């Protein structure tokens, strides 16, 4: 069994190495064409994944949505994820000028406003669009960004992903052991990047999202309250030509008296409301290959 697991991990690692080599040597047009093909191939090959995305869409679009439209959105979700992977491994060929000419940012003034306070900022995004691309775009503008999140299960793959981010000036901290360092970075007026739509384990707060009661992470709100940092919700929208529009919402400032459970809940709900508006408008950009509304259900939790 151990040898089997090792073999599987090695194949996964070699696969990503191959993708990285391919992404940095062929023309971008070819890279995107292959990414679309692989996305469609994965769509047809992974029936369980199709089913999960379809279930999530039934909540977003309603069960009465035309089957043809739902099928198209599911397929585009797989394609978008394929495009995002290729772009991630294209990072070595993307310089600051590339990011400048391939994205338009709305709300950048909110970031500068938050940093002028001297207490740092938390960029709060989701598994939406190409979140890795958005972080790299801000790093190319001179914003020093550190991410905190769960590592990849495969150590070699995790190291490879960390190197890809590091090449764009983005530092990665593991969520289980990096909390103290993250707070230190924020107190030095640094920037932490976090994803706010998935909750590992039971560490979440109940919010209203797309007509359901679900858990969202409490970590971003807790970290903001603990450090005094502002939370800036942000998402990127992929355009048809594979350029991006990045939207930054006005900052959410924690209370002056430190840890505040009510504010943590409010911050999570405001982010959920922000995300819902974009998920409903661009459902194909929300990358959730699991039964989100079942796994993160908080229906048993009553709201006062």
MIDOSE-1310 file (N, C-alpha, C; in nm, 2 decimals, decimal comma, always signed):
residues 304
xxxx	+0,08/-0,12/+0,00/+0,00/+0,00/+0,00/+0,09/+0,13/+0,00; +0,19/+0,13/+0,08/+0,28/+0,24/+0,09/+0,35/+0,27/-0,05; +0,39/+0,16/-0,12/+0,46/+0,18/-0,25/+0,36/+0,23/-0,35; +0,23/+0,18/-0,34/+0,13/+0,23/-0,43/+0,10/+0,38/-0,41
xxxx	+0,10/+0,43/-0,28/+0,08/+0,57/-0,25/+0,20/+0,65/-0,30; +0,32/+0,60/-0,28/+0,43/+0,67/-0,33/+0,43/+0,68/-0,48; +0,39/+0,57/-0,55/+0,38/+0,58/-0,70/+0,28/+0,68/-0,74; +0,17/+0,69/-0,68/+0,07/+0,78/-0,71/+0,11/+0,93/-0,69
xxxx	+0,18/+0,95/-0,58/+0,23/+1,08/-0,55/+0,34/+1,12/-0,66; +0,42/+1,03/-0,69/+0,53/+1,06/-0,79/+0,47/+1,09/-0,93; +0,37/+1,01/-0,97/+0,30/+1,04/-1,09/+0,24/+1,18/-1,09; +0,17/+1,22/-0,98/+0,11/+1,35/-0,97/+0,22/+1,46/-0,98
xxxx	+0,33/+1,44/-0,92/+0,44/+1,54/-0,92/+0,50/+1,55/-1,06; +0,52/+1,44/-1,13/+0,58/+1,44/-1,26/+0,48/+1,50/-1,36; +0,35/+1,48/-1,34/+0,25/+1,54/-1,42/+0,26/+1,69/-1,42; +0,27/+1,75/-1,29/+0,28/+1,89/-1,28/+0,41/+1,94/-1,34
xxxx	+0,52/+1,87/-1,32/+0,64/+1,91/-1,39/+0,63/+1,92/-1,54; +0,56/+1,82/-1,59/+0,54/+1,82/-1,74/+0,45/+1,94/-1,78; +0,35/+1,97/-1,70/+0,26/+2,08/-1,73/+0,34/+2,21/-1,73; +0,43/+2,22/-1,63/+0,51/+2,34/-1,61/+0,61/+2,36/-1,73
xxxx	+0,67/+2,25/-1,77/+0,76/+2,26/-1,89/+0,68/+2,30/-2,01; +0,57/+2,24/-2,03/+0,49/+2,27/-2,15/+0,44/+2,42/-2,15; +0,39/+2,46/-2,03/+0,34/+2,60/-2,02/+0,44/+2,71/-2,05; +0,57/+2,68/-2,03/+0,67/+2,78/-2,04/+0,74/+2,77/-2,18
xxxx	+0,71/+2,68/-2,26/+0,78/+2,66/-2,39/+0,69/+2,68/-2,51; +0,56/+2,66/-2,50/+0,48/+2,67/-2,62/+0,42/+2,81/-2,62; +0,37/+2,86/-2,74/+0,30/+2,99/-2,74/+0,18/+2,99/-2,65; +0,14/+3,11/-2,60/+0,03/+3,11/-2,51/-0,10/+3,06/-2,58
xxxx	-0,12/+3,09/-2,70/-0,24/+3,05/-2,77/-0,25/+2,90/-2,77; -0,14/+2,83/-2,79/-0,13/+2,68/-2,78/-0,16/+2,63/-2,64; -0,10/+2,70/-2,54/-0,12/+2,66/-2,40/-0,26/+2,67/-2,37; -0,33/+2,78/-2,41/-0,47/+2,79/-2,37/-0,56/+2,69/-2,44
xxxx	-0,53/+2,66/-2,57/-0,60/+2,56/-2,64/-0,59/+2,42/-2,58; -0,47/+2,39/-2,54/-0,46/+2,26/-2,47/-0,53/+2,25/-2,34; -0,52/+2,37/-2,26/-0,59/+2,38/-2,13/-0,74/+2,36/-2,15; -0,80/+2,42/-2,25/-0,94/+2,40/-2,28/-0,97/+2,25/-2,31
xxxx	-0,89/+2,19/-2,39/-0,91/+2,05/-2,43/-0,91/+1,97/-2,30; -0,81/+1,99/-2,22/-0,79/+1,90/-2,10/-0,91/+1,93/-2,00; -0,96/+2,05/-2,00/-1,07/+2,08/-1,91/-1,20/+2,01/-1,96; -1,22/+2,01/-2,09/-1,33/+1,93/-2,14/-1,32/+1,78/-2,12
xxxx	-1,19/+1,73/-2,14/-1,16/+1,59/-2,12/-1,19/+1,55/-1,98; -1,15/+1,64/-1,88/-1,17/+1,61/-1,74/-1,32/+1,61/-1,71; -1,39/+1,70/-1,78/-1,54/+1,71/-1,76/-1,60/+1,57/-1,80; -1,57/+1,52/-1,91/-1,63/+1,39/-1,95/-1,58/+1,27/-1,87
xxxx	-1,45/+1,28/-1,82/-1,39/+1,17/-1,75/-1,43/+1,16/-1,60; -1,46/+1,27/-1,54/-1,49/+1,27/-1,39/-1,64/+1,29/-1,37; -1,71/+1,19/-1,37/-1,85/+1,19/-1,35/-1,89/+1,25/-1,21; -1,82/+1,21/-1,11/-1,85/+1,26/-0,98/-1,83/+1,41/-0,96
xxxx	-1,73/+1,46/-1,03/-1,70/+1,60/-1,03/-1,82/+1,68/-1,10; -1,86/+1,62/-1,21/-1,97/+1,69/-1,28/-2,10/+1,69/-1,19; -2,12/+1,58/-1,12/-2,24/+1,57/-1,03/-2,23/+1,68/-0,92; -2,11/+1,69/-0,86/-2,10/+1,79/-0,75/-2,12/+1,93/-0,80
xxxx	-2,06/+1,97/-0,92/-2,08/+2,10/-0,97/-2,23/+2,13/-1,00; -2,29/+2,02/-1,06/-2,43/+2,04/-1,10/-2,52/+2,06/-0,97; -2,49/+1,99/-0,86/-2,56/+2,01/-0,74/-2,55/+2,15/-0,69; -2,43/+2,20/-0,69/-2,41/+2,34/-0,65/-2,48/+2,44/-0,74
xxxx	-2,48/+2,41/-0,87/-2,55/+2,50/-0,96/-2,70/+2,50/-0,94; -2,76/+2,38/-0,89/-2,90/+2,37/-0,87/-2,94/+2,47/-0,76; -2,85/+2,50/-0,67/-2,87/+2,60/-0,56/-2,86/+2,74/-0,62; -2,76/+2,76/-0,70/-2,73/+2,90/-0,76/-2,84/+2,94/-0,86
xxxx	-2,87/+2,84/-0,95/-2,96/+2,87/-1,07/-3,10/+2,83/-1,04; -3,12/+2,75/-0,94/-3,26/+2,69/-0,92/-3,27/+2,56/-1,00; -3,35/+2,47/-0,95/-3,36/+2,34/-1,01/-3,44/+2,35/-1,14; -3,51/+2,46/-1,16/-3,58/+2,47/-1,29/-3,50/+2,53/-1,40
xxxx	-3,37/+2,55/-1,38/-3,29/+2,60/-1,49/-3,28/+2,50/-1,60; -3,28/+2,54/-1,73/-3,28/+2,45/-1,84/-3,16/+2,36/-1,83; -3,18/+2,23/-1,86/-3,07/+2,14/-1,85/-2,95/+2,17/-1,94; -2,98/+2,22/-2,06/-2,87/+2,26/-2,15/-2,79/+2,37/-2,10
xxxx	-2,85/+2,47/-2,03/-2,78/+2,58/-1,97/-2,69/+2,53/-1,86; -2,75/+2,44/-1,77/-2,67/+2,39/-1,66/-2,55/+2,31/-1,71; -2,57/+2,23/-1,81/-2,46/+2,15/-1,86/-2,35/+2,24/-1,92; -2,39/+2,34/-1,99/-2,29/+2,44/-2,04/-2,21/+2,50/-1,93
xxxx	-2,27/+2,54/-1,82/-2,20/+2,61/-1,71/-2,11/+2,51/-1,64; -2,15/+2,39/-1,62/-2,07/+2,28/-1,56/-1,94/+2,26/-1,65; -1,96/+2,25/-1,78/-1,84/+2,23/-1,86/-1,75/+2,35/-1,86; -1,80/+2,47/-1,86/-1,72/+2,59/-1,85/-1,64/+2,60/-1,72
xxxx	-1,70/+2,54/-1,61/-1,63/+2,54/-1,48/-1,50/+2,46/-1,50; -1,51/+2,34/-1,56/-1,40/+2,26/-1,58/-1,29/+2,33/-1,67; -1,34/+2,39/-1,77/-1,25/+2,46/-1,86/-1,18/+2,58/-1,79; -1,25/+2,65/-1,71/-1,19/+2,76/-1,64/-1,08/+2,71/-1,55
xxxx	-1,10/+2,60/-1,48/-1,00/+2,54/-1,39/-0,88/+2,50/-1,47; -0,90/+2,44/-1,59/-0,79/+2,41/-1,67/-0,70/+2,53/-1,72; -0,77/+2,63/-1,75/-0,70/+2,76/-1,79/-0,62/+2,81/-1,67; -0,68/+2,81/-1,55/-0,62/+2,86/-1,43/-0,49/+2,78/-1,40
xxxx	-0,49/+2,65/-1,42/-0,37/+2,57/-1,39/-0,26/+2,61/-1,49; -0,29/+2,62/-1,62/-0,19/+2,66/-1,72/-0,14/+2,79/-1,69; -0,22/+2,89/-1,65/-0,17/+3,02/-1,62/-0,08/+3,02/-1,50; -0,11/+2,94/-1,40/-0,03/+2,93/-1,28/+0,11/+2,88/-1,32
xxxx	+0,12/+2,78/-1,41/+0,25/+2,73/-1,45/+0,32/+2,82/-1,55; +0,25/+2,92/-1,60/+0,31/+3,02/-1,69/+0,37/+3,13/-1,62; +0,36/+3,13/-1,49/+0,41/+3,24/-1,41/+0,56/+3,29/-1,45; +0,65/+3,19/-1,47/+0,78/+3,23/-1,51/+0,79/+3,32/-1,63
xxxx	+0,69/+3,32/-1,72/+0,70/+3,40/-1,84/+0,62/+3,53/-1,83; +0,55/+3,55/-1,71/+0,47/+3,67/-1,69/+0,55/+3,77/-1,61; +0,58/+3,88/-1,67/+0,65/+3,99/-1,59/+0,55/+4,10/-1,55; +0,60/+4,20/-1,49/+0,51/+4,31/-1,44/+0,43/+4,37/-1,55
xxxx	+0,49/+4,39/-1,67/+0,43/+4,45/-1,78/+0,31/+4,36/-1,83; +0,33/+4,23/-1,83/+0,23/+4,14/-1,87/+0,11/+4,15/-1,78; +0,13/+4,15/-1,65/+0,02/+4,17/-1,56/-0,05/+4,30/-1,58; +0,03/+4,41/-1,60/-0,03/+4,54/-1,62/-0,12/+4,55/-1,74
xxxx	-0,08/+4,48/-1,85/-0,16/+4,49/-1,97/-0,27/+4,38/-1,98; -0,28/+4,29/-1,88/-0,38/+4,18/-1,89/-0,47/+4,19/-1,77; -0,47/+4,30/-1,70/-0,58/+4,31/-1,59/-0,61/+4,45/-1,57; -0,74/+4,47/-1,53/-0,79/+4,60/-1,49/-0,83/+4,59/-1,34
xxxx	-0,79/+4,68/-1,26/-0,82/+4,68/-1,12/-0,91/+4,79/-1,08; -1,02/+4,75/-1,01/-1,11/+4,85/-0,96/-1,11/+4,84/-0,80; -1,09/+4,96/-0,74/-1,08/+4,96/-0,60/-0,95/+4,95/-0,54; -0,84/+4,97/-0,62/-0,71/+4,97/-0,56/-0,69/+5,07/-0,45
xxxx	-0,76/+5,18/-0,46/-0,75/+5,28/-0,35/-0,79/+5,23/-0,22; -0,87/+5,13/-0,21/-0,91/+5,07/-0,08/-0,79/+5,00/-0,02; -0,70/+4,94/-0,10/-0,58/+4,88/-0,04/-0,49/+4,99/+0,02; -0,47/+5,10/-0,06/-0,38/+5,20/-0,01/-0,44/+5,27/+0,11
xxxx	-0,57/+5,29/+0,12/-0,63/+5,35/+0,23/-0,61/+5,26/+0,36; -0,62/+5,13/+0,34/-0,61/+5,04/+0,46/-0,46/+5,04/+0,51; -0,37/+5,04/+0,41/-0,23/+5,04/+0,45/-0,18/+5,16/+0,52; -0,25/+5,28/+0,49/-0,21/+5,40/+0,55/-0,23/+5,40/+0,70
xxxx	-0,32/+5,31/+0,74/-0,35/+5,30/+0,89/-0,23/+5,24/+0,96; -0,14/+5,16/+0,89/-0,03/+5,10/+0,95/-0,05/+4,97/+1,02; -0,17/+4,91/+1,00/-0,20/+4,79/+1,07/-0,21/+4,67/+0,98; -0,17/+4,68/+0,85/-0,18/+4,57/+0,76/-0,31/+4,55/+0,70
xxxx	-0,32/+4,46/+0,60/-0,45/+4,43/+0,53/-0,45/+4,28/+0,50; -0,57/+4,23/+0,50/-0,60/+4,09/+0,46/-0,68/+4,09/+0,33; -0,61/+4,04/+0,23/-0,68/+4,02/+0,10/-0,76/+3,89/+0,11; -0,90/+3,91/+0,11/-0,98/+3,79/+0,13/-1,05/+3,76/+0,00
xxxx	-1,02/+3,65/-0,06/-1,07/+3,60/-0,19/-1,14/+3,47/-0,17; -1,16/+3,40/-0,28/-1,23/+3,27/-0,28/-1,18/+3,18/-0,39; -1,23/+3,06/-0,40/-1,19/+2,97/-0,51/-1,28/+3,01/-0,63; -1,24/+3,12/-0,69/-1,32/+3,19/-0,79/-1,23/+3,25/-0,89
xxxx	-1,26/+3,24/-1,02/-1,17/+3,29/-1,12/-1,04/+3,23/-1,12; -0,93/+3,30/-1,12/-0,80/+3,25/-1,10/-0,74/+3,33/-0,98; -0,76/+3,28/-0,86/-0,72/+3,36/-0,74/-0,56/+3,37/-0,74; -0,49/+3,27/-0,79/-0,35/+3,27/-0,79/-0,30/+3,38/-0,88
xxxx	-0,36/+3,40/-0,99/-0,33/+3,50/-1,09/-0,35/+3,64/-1,02; -0,46/+3,66/-0,95/-0,49/+3,79/-0,89/-0,38/+3,83/-0,79; -0,34/+3,73/-0,71/-0,24/+3,76/-0,60/-0,11/+3,80/-0,67; -0,07/+3,72/-0,78/+0,05/+3,75/-0,85/+0,05/+3,89/-0,91
xxxx	-0,07/+3,93/-0,96/-0,08/+4,06/-1,02/-0,06/+4,17/-0,92; -0,11/+4,16/-0,80/-0,08/+4,26/-0,70/+0,06/+4,26/-0,65; +0,12/+4,14/-0,65/+0,26/+4,13/-0,61/+0,35/+4,21/-0,72; +0,31/+4,20/-0,84/+0,38/+4,26/-0,95/+0,38/+4,42/-0,94
xxxx	+0,27/+4,47/-0,87/+0,26/+4,61/-0,85/+0,34/+4,66/-0,72; +0,41/+4,57/-0,66/+0,49/+4,60/-0,54/+0,43/+4,58/-0,41; +0,31/+4,52/-0,40/+0,25/+4,48/-0,27/+0,31/+4,35/-0,22; +0,38/+4,35/-0,11/+0,44/+4,23/-0,05/+0,33/+4,14/+0,01
xxxx	+0,30/+4,03/-0,05/+0,19/+3,94/-0,01/+0,24/+3,81/+0,04; +0,18/+3,77/+0,15/+0,21/+3,64/+0,21/+0,08/+3,56/+0,22; +0,07/+3,44/+0,16/-0,05/+3,36/+0,17/-0,04/+3,27/+0,29; -0,16/+3,24/+0,34/-0,17/+3,13/+0,44/-0,28/+3,04/+0,41
xxxx	-0,25/+2,91/+0,41/-0,35/+2,81/+0,37/-0,30/+2,67/+0,39; -0,38/+2,57/+0,36/-0,35/+2,43/+0,38/-0,25/+2,39/+0,27; -0,14/+2,31/+0,30/-0,05/+2,27/+0,21/-0,11/+2,16/+0,12; -0,05/+2,13/+0,00/-0,09/+2,02/-0,08/-0,06/+1,89/-0,01
xxxx	-0,14/+1,79/-0,03/-0,11/+1,66/+0,04/+0,02/+1,60/-0,01; +0,05/+1,62/-0,14/+0,18/+1,57/-0,19/+0,29/+1,67/-0,16; +0,39/+1,63/-0,08/+0,50/+1,73/-0,04/+0,57/+1,78/-0,16; +0,60/+1,70/-0,26/+0,68/+1,75/-0,38/+0,59/+1,85/-0,46
xxxx	+0,46/+1,82/-0,47/+0,37/+1,91/-0,54/+0,36/+2,04/-0,46; +0,35/+2,03/-0,33/+0,34/+2,15/-0,24/+0,47/+2,24/-0,26; +0,59/+2,18/-0,26/+0,71/+2,25/-0,28/+0,71/+2,32/-0,42; +0,66/+2,25/-0,52/+0,66/+2,30/-0,66/+0,57/+2,42/-0,66
xxxx	+0,45/+2,41/-0,60/+0,36/+2,53/-0,60/+0,41/+2,65/-0,52; +0,48/+2,62/-0,41/+0,54/+2,72/-0,33/+0,65/+2,80/-0,41; +0,73/+2,72/-0,49/+0,83/+2,78/-0,58/+0,77/+2,87/-0,69; +0,65/+2,82/-0,74/+0,59/+2,90/-0,85/+0,54/+3,03/-0,79
xxxx	+0,49/+3,03/-0,67/+0,44/+3,16/-0,61/+0,56/+3,24/-0,57; +0,67/+3,18/-0,52/+0,78/+3,26/-0,48/+0,85/+3,33/-0,59; +0,84/+3,27/-0,71/+0,90/+3,34/-0,83/+0,83/+3,47/-0,86; +0,71/+3,49/-0,81/+0,63/+3,61/-0,83/+0,64/+3,70/-0,71
xxxx	+0,72/+3,66/-0,61/+0,74/+3,74/-0,49/+0,63/+3,71/-0,38; +0,56/+3,60/-0,40/+0,45/+3,57/-0,30/+0,50/+3,46/-0,21; +0,49/+3,48/-0,08/+0,54/+3,39/+0,02/+0,42/+3,30/+0,07; +0,45/+3,18/+0,11/+0,34/+3,09/+0,15/+0,37/+3,04/+0,30
xxxx	+0,27/+3,05/+0,38/+0,27/+3,00/+0,52/+0,17/+2,89/+0,54; +0,20/+2,78/+0,61/+0,10/+2,68/+0,63/+0,00/+2,72/+0,74; -0,12/+2,70/+0,72/-0,23/+2,75/+0,81/-0,21/+2,69/+0,95; -0,17/+2,57/+0,96/-0,17/+2,51/+1,09/-0,05/+2,56/+1,18
xxxx	+0,05/+2,61/+1,12/+0,17/+2,65/+1,21/+0,21/+2,80/+1,18; +0,14/+2,86/+1,09/+0,18/+3,00/+1,05/+0,11/+3,11/+1,11; +0,02/+3,09/+1,20/-0,07/+3,19/+1,25/+0,01/+3,30/+1,32; +0,11/+3,26/+1,41/+0,19/+3,36/+1,48/+0,27/+3,45/+1,38
xxxx	+0,33/+3,39/+1,28/+0,40/+3,47/+1,18/+0,31/+3,56/+1,10; +0,19/+3,51/+1,07/+0,09/+3,59/+1,00/+0,05/+3,72/+1,08; +0,03/+3,70/+1,20/+0,00/+3,81/+1,29/+0,11/+3,91/+1,30; +0,23/+3,86/+1,30/+0,35/+3,95/+1,30/+0,36/+4,03/+1,17
xxxx	+0,33/+3,97/+1,06/+0,34/+4,04/+0,93/+0,23/+4,15/+0,93; +0,11/+4,12/+0,97/+0,01/+4,22/+0,97/+0,04/+4,34/+1,06; +0,10/+4,31/+1,18/+0,13/+4,42/+1,27/+0,25/+4,50/+1,22; +0,32/+4,45/+1,12/+0,43/+4,53/+1,06/+0,37/+4,59/+0,93
xxxx	+0,24/+4,60/+0,92/+0,17/+4,67/+0,80/+0,19/+4,59/+0,67; +0,20/+4,46/+0,69/+0,21/+4,37/+0,57/+0,08/+4,33/+0,52; +0,08/+4,24/+0,42/-0,05/+4,19/+0,36/-0,05/+4,04/+0,36; -0,16/+3,99/+0,41/-0,19/+3,85/+0,41/-0,30/+3,82/+0,31
xxxx	-0,28/+3,71/+0,23/-0,39/+3,67/+0,14/-0,45/+3,54/+0,20; -0,58/+3,54/+0,20/-0,66/+3,42/+0,25/-0,78/+3,39/+0,16; -0,82/+3,27/+0,16/-0,94/+3,23/+0,09/-1,06/+3,21/+0,19; -1,17/+3,27/+0,17/-1,27/+3,27/+0,27/-1,40/+3,20/+0,24
xxxx	-1,40/+3,10/+0,15/-1,52/+3,03/+0,12/-1,52/+2,88/+0,16; -1,41/+2,83/+0,21/-1,41/+2,69/+0,25/-1,36/+2,68/+0,40; -1,42/+2,59/+0,47/-1,39/+2,58/+0,61/-1,33/+2,44/+0,64; -1,21/+2,43/+0,68/-1,15/+2,30/+0,72/-1,20/+2,26/+0,86
xxxx	-1,26/+2,14/+0,87/-1,30/+2,10/+1,00/-1,43/+2,18/+1,04; -1,43/+2,20/+1,17/-1,55/+2,27/+1,23/-1,52/+2,41/+1,27; -1,41/+2,47/+1,22/-1,37/+2,60/+1,26/-1,44/+2,70/+1,17; -1,57/+2,72/+1,18/-1,64/+2,82/+1,10/-1,75/+2,89/+1,17
xxxx	-1,81/+2,99/+1,10/-1,92/+3,06/+1,15/-2,03/+3,05/+1,05; -2,16/+3,04/+1,10/-2,27/+3,03/+1,01/-2,31/+3,16/+0,94; -2,33/+3,15/+0,81/-2,36/+3,27/+0,73/-2,48/+3,23/+0,63; -2,54/+3,33/+0,58/-2,64/+3,31/+0,48/-2,57/+3,33/+0,34
xxxx	-2,58/+3,23/+0,26/-2,51/+3,23/+0,13/-2,60/+3,16/+0,03; -2,64/+3,23/-0,08/-2,72/+3,17/-0,19/-2,85/+3,10/-0,14; -2,91/+3,16/-0,04/-3,03/+3,11/+0,02/-3,02/+2,99/+0,11; -2,90/+2,96/+0,15/-2,87/+2,85/+0,24/-2,79/+2,90/+0,36
xxxx	-2,80/+2,82/+0,46/-2,72/+2,85/+0,58/-2,60/+2,76/+0,58; -2,48/+2,82/+0,57/-2,35/+2,74/+0,55/-2,25/+2,80/+0,64; -2,14/+2,72/+0,66/-2,03/+2,77/+0,74/-1,92/+2,83/+0,65; -1,87/+2,95/+0,69/-1,76/+3,01/+0,63/-1,64/+3,02/+0,73
xxxx	-1,52/+3,03/+0,69/-1,41/+3,03/+0,79/-1,42/+3,15/+0,88; -1,38/+3,13/+1,01/-1,38/+3,24/+1,10/-1,23/+3,30/+1,11; -1,14/+3,23/+1,05/-1,00/+3,27/+1,06/-0,97/+3,41/+1,01; -1,02/+3,45/+0,90/-0,99/+3,59/+0,85/-1,04/+3,70/+0,95
xxxx	-1,16/+3,68/+1,00/-1,21/+3,78/+1,10/-1,14/+3,77/+1,23; -1,10/+3,65/+1,27/-1,03/+3,64/+1,40/-0,89/+3,71/+1,38; -0,82/+3,68/+1,27/-0,69/+3,74/+1,25/-0,69/+3,89/+1,24; -0,80/+3,94/+1,17/-0,82/+4,09/+1,16/-0,84/+4,15/+1,30
xxxx	-0,93/+4,09/+1,38/-0,96/+4,14/+1,51/-0,83/+4,13/+1,61; -0,76/+4,03/+1,59/-0,64/+4,01/+1,67/-0,53/+4,11/+1,64; -0,51/+4,14/+1,51/-0,40/+4,23/+1,47/-0,44/+4,37/+1,44; -0,57/+4,40/+1,42/-0,61/+4,53/+1,39/-0,61/+4,56/+1,24
xxxx	-0,58/+4,45/+1,16/-0,58/+4,47/+1,01/-0,71/+4,48/+0,95; -0,72/+4,55/+0,84/-0,84/+4,56/+0,76/-0,86/+4,44/+0,67; -0,98/+4,40/+0,65/-1,02/+4,29/+0,55/-1,07/+4,36/+0,42; -1,00/+4,32/+0,31/-1,04/+4,37/+0,18/-1,09/+4,26/+0,09
xxxx	-1,22/+4,24/+0,08/-1,27/+4,14/-0,01/-1,24/+4,17/-0,16; -1,19/+4,06/-0,23/-1,16/+4,09/-0,37/-1,17/+3,96/-0,45; -1,21/+3,98/-0,58/-1,23/+3,87/-0,67/-1,18/+3,91/-0,81; -1,14/+3,81/-0,89/-1,11/+3,85/-1,03/-1,20/+3,77/-1,12
xxxx	-1,24/+3,84/-1,23/-1,33/+3,79/-1,33/-1,25/+3,77/-1,46; -1,26/+3,65/-1,51/-1,19/+3,61/-1,64/-1,28/+3,67/-1,75; -1,21/+3,74/-1,84/-1,28/+3,78/-1,97/-1,26/+3,68/-2,08; -1,33/+3,70/-2,18/-1,33/+3,60/-2,29/-1,19/+3,59/-2,35
xxxx	-1,11/+3,70/-2,35/-0,98/+3,70/-2,41/-0,87/+3,66/-2,31; -0,91/+3,60/-2,19/-0,82/+3,56/-2,08/-0,74/+3,67/-2,02; -0,80/+3,79/-2,03/-0,75/+3,90/-1,94/-0,85/+3,90/-1,82; -0,82/+3,98/-1,72/-0,89/+3,98/-1,60/-0,94/+4,12/-1,55
xxxx	-1,05/+4,12/-1,48/-1,09/+4,24/-1,41/-1,09/+4,20/-1,26; -1,02/+4,28/-1,18/-1,02/+4,25/-1,04/-1,10/+4,36/-0,96; -1,19/+4,31/-0,88/-1,27/+4,40/-0,80/-1,23/+4,39/-0,65; -1,20/+4,51/-0,59/-1,17/+4,52/-0,45/-1,28/+4,60/-0,38
xxxx	-1,34/+4,54/-0,28/-1,44/+4,60/-0,20/-1,38/+4,70/-0,10; -1,46/+4,79/-0,04/-1,41/+4,88/+0,06/-1,37/+4,79/+0,19; -1,27/+4,84/+0,26/-1,22/+4,77/+0,37/-1,32/+4,75/+0,48; -1,31/+4,64/+0,56/-1,38/+4,61/+0,68/-1,28/+4,63/+0,79
xxxx	-1,31/+4,72/+0,88/-1,21/+4,74/+0,99/-1,26/+4,68/+1,12; -1,18/+4,61/+1,19/-1,22/+4,54/+1,32/-1,24/+4,65/+1,43; -1,31/+4,61/+1,53/-1,33/+4,70/+1,65/-1,20/+4,73/+1,72; -1,20/+4,84/+1,79/-1,08/+4,89/+1,85/-1,04/+4,80/+1,98
xxxx	-1,15/+4,74/+2,03/-1,13/+4,67/+2,16/-1,08/+4,52/+2,14; -1,03/+4,49/+2,02/-0,96/+4,36/+2,00/-1,07/+4,25/+1,96; -1,05/+4,13/+2,02/-1,13/+4,02/+1,98/-1,28/+4,04/+2,00; -1,36/+4,02/+1,90/-1,50/+4,04/+1,91/-1,57/+3,94/+1,82
xxxx	-1,64/+3,85/+1,89/-1,70/+3,74/+1,82/-1,81/+3,79/+1,72; -1,89/+3,89/+1,77/-2,00/+3,94/+1,69/-1,94/+4,00/+1,56; -1,83/+4,08/+1,57/-1,77/+4,14/+1,45/-1,72/+4,03/+1,35; -1,66/+3,92/+1,41/-1,61/+3,81/+1,32/-1,72/+3,75/+1,24
xxxx	-1,84/+3,73/+1,30/-1,96/+3,68/+1,23/-2,00/+3,78/+1,13; -2,00/+3,91/+1,16/-2,04/+4,02/+1,07/-1,95/+4,02/+0,95; -1,82/+4,01/+0,97/-1,72/+4,01/+0,86/-1,74/+3,89/+0,77; -1,77/+3,78/+0,82/-1,79/+3,66/+0,74/-1,91/+3,67/+0,66
xxxx	-2,02/+3,73/+0,72/-2,14/+3,75/+0,64/-2,13/+3,85/+0,53; -2,05/+3,96/+0,56/-2,03/+4,06/+0,45/-1,95/+4,00/+0,34; -1,86/+3,91/+0,37/-1,78/+3,85/+0,26/-1,87/+3,75/+0,18; -1,95/+3,68/+0,26/-2,05/+3,58/+0,19/-2,14/+3,66/+0,10
xxxx	-2,19/+3,77/+0,14/-2,28/+3,85/+0,05/-2,21/+3,91/-0,07; -2,08/+3,95/-0,05/-2,00/+4,00/-0,16/-1,98/+3,89/-0,26; -1,94/+3,77/-0,21/-1,91/+3,65/-0,30/-2,04/+3,61/-0,37; -2,15/+3,60/-0,30/-2,27/+3,56/-0,36/-2,31/+3,64/-0,49
xxxx	-2,29/+3,77/-0,48/-2,33/+3,85/-0,60/-2,25/+3,81/-0,72; -2,12/+3,77/-0,71/-2,04/+3,73/-0,82/-2,06/+3,59/-0,86; -2,09/+3,50/-0,76/-2,11/+3,36/-0,79/-2,24/+3,34/-0,87; -2,34/+3,42/-0,84/-2,47/+3,41/-0,91/-2,45/+3,47/-1,05
xxxx	-2,37/+3,57/-1,07/-2,35/+3,63/-1,20/-2,26/+3,55/-1,29; -2,15/+3,49/-1,23/-2,05/+3,41/-1,30/-2,03/+3,27/-1,23; -2,14/+3,19/-1,24/-2,13/+3,06/-1,17/-2,02/+2,97/-1,22; -1,98/+2,99/-1,35/-1,88/+2,90/-1,41/-1,74/+2,93/-1,35
xxxx	-1,72/+3,04/-1,28/-1,59/+3,08/-1,23/-1,57/+3,03/-1,08; -1,68/+2,98/-1,02/-1,67/+2,93/-0,89/-1,62/+2,78/-0,89; -1,50/+2,76/-0,84/-1,44/+2,62/-0,86/-1,47/+2,54/-0,73; -1,57/+2,46/-0,74/-1,61/+2,38/-0,62/-1,64/+2,24/-0,67
xxxx	-1,55/+2,15/-0,67/-1,57/+2,01/-0,72/-1,60/+1,92/-0,60; -1,69/+1,97/-0,52/-1,75/+1,89/-0,41/-1,89/+1,94/-0,38; -1,96/+1,87/-0,30/-2,10/+1,91/-0,27/-2,09/+2,02/-0,16; -2,07/+2,14/-0,20/-2,04/+2,25/-0,11/-2,16/+2,27/-0,01
xxxx	-2,28/+2,28/-0,06/-2,39/+2,31/+0,03/-2,43/+2,20/+0,13; -2,38/+2,08/+0,10/-2,40/+1,97/+0,19/-2,29/+1,96/+0,29; -2,16/+1,97/+0,24/-2,05/+1,96/+0,33/-2,04/+2,07/+0,43; -2,07/+2,20/+0,39/-2,06/+2,31/+0,48/-2,19/+2,36/+0,53
xxxx	-2,29/+2,27/+0,53/-2,42/+2,31/+0,58/-2,42/+2,35/+0,72; -2,49/+2,46/+0,75/-2,51/+2,50/+0,89/-2,66/+2,52/+0,92; -2,74/+2,44/+0,85/-2,88/+2,45/+0,86/-2,93/+2,42/+1,01; -2,85/+2,34/+1,08/-2,89/+2,30/+1,21/-2,86/+2,41/+1,31
xxxx	-2,78/+2,51/+1,27/-2,75/+2,62/+1,36/-2,85/+2,73/+1,34; -2,92/+2,77/+1,45/-3,02/+2,87/+1,44/-2,96/+3,01/+1,45; -3,01/+3,10/+1,37/-2,96/+3,24/+1,38/-3,06/+3,32/+1,47; -3,00/+3,40/+1,55/-3,07/+3,48/+1,65/-3,11/+3,61/+1,58
